[in-house]
């Protein structure tokens, strides 16, 4: 791996990790307890950073695209469940 490719990968990882940390701290500060809120924001941050700083290299790009589509699927499930809850449908009984 060349030095410039390493720098792009490192920048991607550092920025994403920093955003995850900031998001975690801010959500804890406001008292958010729903796991789906954390996951949704982490997924959105990943997609934005991936779009802006897509790491160079075919193998890294393939792996990151698979992660991206996995995250999109999880995000759609979370949004669908939240919409169903708003409309009054429940998939499971509350405990």
C-alpha positions as CSV (number, residue, x, y, z in Angstrom):
1,X,0.0,0.0,0.0
2,X,1.4,3.4,-1.0
3,X,1.9,6.2,1.5
4,X,-0.9,8.3,-0.1
5,X,-3.4,5.4,0.0
6,X,-2.5,4.8,3.7
7,X,-3.1,8.5,4.4
8,X,-6.6,8.4,2.9
9,X,-7.5,5.2,4.8
10,X,-6.1,6.7,8.0
11,X,-8.0,10.0,7.5
12,X,-11.2,8.1,6.9
13,X,-10.8,6.0,10.1
14,X,-9.8,9.0,12.2
15,X,-12.6,11.3,11.1
16,X,-15.2,8.5,11.4
17,X,-14.1,7.5,14.8
18,X,-14.1,11.1,16.0
19,X,-17.6,11.6,14.7
20,X,-18.8,8.5,16.4
21,X,-17.3,9.7,19.7
22,X,-18.8,13.1,19.4
23,X,-22.2,11.6,18.6
24,X,-22.0,9.2,21.5
25,X,-21.1,12.0,23.9
26,X,-23.8,14.4,22.6
27,X,-26.5,11.7,22.8
28,X,-25.5,10.7,26.3
29,X,-25.5,14.4,27.3
30,X,-29.1,14.9,26.1
31,X,-30.1,11.7,27.8
32,X,-31.0,9.6,24.8
33,X,-31.5,5.9,25.7
34,X,-32.9,4.4,22.5
35,X,-30.3,2.2,20.8
36,X,-31.9,2.8,17.4
37,X,-31.1,6.5,17.6
38,X,-27.4,5.8,18.1
39,X,-27.3,3.2,15.3
40,X,-29.2,5.5,12.9
41,X,-26.9,8.4,13.5
42,X,-23.8,6.2,13.2
43,X,-25.0,4.8,9.9
44,X,-25.7,8.3,8.6
45,X,-22.3,9.5,9.6
46,X,-20.6,6.5,7.9
47,X,-22.5,7.1,4.7
48,X,-21.7,10.8,4.6
49,X,-18.0,10.3,5.4
50,X,-17.8,7.4,2.9
51,X,-19.4,9.7,0.2
52,X,-16.9,12.5,1.0
53,X,-13.7,10.6,1.7
54,X,-14.1,7.3,-0.2
55,X,-10.8,5.5,0.3
56,X,-8.8,4.8,-2.7
57,X,-8.2,1.2,-3.8
58,X,-10.4,-1.4,-5.3
59,X,-10.3,-3.9,-2.5
60,X,-11.0,-1.3,0.2
61,X,-13.8,0.1,-1.9
62,X,-15.4,-3.3,-2.3
63,X,-15.3,-4.0,1.4
64,X,-16.6,-0.5,2.3
65,X,-19.4,-0.8,-0.2
66,X,-20.6,-4.1,1.4
67,X,-20.6,-2.4,4.8
68,X,-22.5,0.5,3.3
69,X,-25.2,-1.7,1.9
70,X,-25.5,-3.6,5.1
71,X,-25.8,-0.3,7.0
72,X,-28.5,0.9,4.6
73,X,-30.5,-2.2,5.1
74,X,-30.3,-1.9,8.9
75,X,-31.2,1.8,8.6
76,X,-34.3,1.0,6.5
77,X,-35.4,-1.6,9.0
78,X,-35.1,0.9,11.9
79,X,-37.0,3.6,9.9
80,X,-39.7,1.1,8.9
81,X,-40.2,0.0,12.5
82,X,-40.4,3.6,13.7
83,X,-43.0,4.4,11.0
84,X,-45.0,1.3,12.0
85,X,-44.9,2.4,15.6
86,X,-46.1,5.9,14.7
87,X,-49.0,4.4,12.7
88,X,-50.0,2.3,15.6
89,X,-48.7,-1.1,14.5
90,X,-46.7,-3.2,16.9
91,X,-44.6,-6.3,16.0
92,X,-44.2,-7.3,19.7
93,X,-46.0,-6.5,22.9
94,X,-44.3,-4.0,25.3
95,X,-42.8,-5.5,28.4
